[in-house]
Amino acid sequence: MRRYLKDSLVVLERRHNLFVIFNILFFTIVFFSALIISFLLPPPLAEGTAQWMPSSLFGADWLSMFLGIFLFNLLFCSVITLVLSGLAIFILPAALLSYRAFLWGMLIAFVPSWQFLLALPTLVLEAEAYVLASVVGTTLGLSWLRPSLVFRGEPSRLNALKQALREAAHICIFVVLLLLIAAIIETITIQICR
């Protein structure tokens, strides 16, 4: 297990440029969308946007809430939206990551400071998981489209895709861990804000 984690860190180091670019993209969009939306929306609309949690979520028990949050973020938001879309069209993960950042900006635009501070750990953990999933999706998409951009030498498209899938398995471990911790924190945060 220790060797697998060490190999995973090597893979992350190999993709650090893409990781940094996606991080800058995500947090810049969150910041500017929150700032612009807070100035553009009139106060009656602003008051309604602060109620972003569905009331049915508050009545759920801790375990179902945790599992719902974790599975939704992992399967829909990460795997289907960012990884598989990148396999189809390599630019889609960046576009969908930007949209996700815009949604986060909308959510935090009118939240009181104390609620923002409660949501901040969830924002950071989910953002990093989505960034890593976007790195995986982009790498998978480019591996079959332009293998020489992703890997050194001139690997065939099939070999590049196989290598990208091996890298994806290493990076997805971190995605799962980050989303697991984020789901725990988000569940606790929701319970506190009830």
Number of C-alpha atoms within 10 A of each C-alpha: 6 7 8 11 14 12 15 21 15 15 17 20 11 14 18 14 12 18 20 13 13 23 18 13 17 24 19 16 21 24 17 16 21 21 16 13 18 17 12 10 14 10 12 8 11 18 12 10 17 16 12 11 11 8 10 7 17 15 11 13 11 16 11 12 20 20 15 16 19 23 16 15 22 24 14 13 20 29 21 15 21 29 29 21 21 26 22 17 15 25 17 21 29 21 14 18 25 19 15 18 25 21 16 20 24 24 20 25 24 23 18 10 10 9 15 15 12 17 18 14 16 21 20 14 20 23 23 20 27 31 27 28 31 31 29 32 32 27 30 29 26 25 27 22 18 16 23 16 12 23 17 9 9 13 17 14 16 12 15 24 22 15 17 24 17 13 21 22 14 21 24 20 14 19 22 19 13 22 26 22 16 25 25 18 18 23 24 15 16 16 16 10 9 9
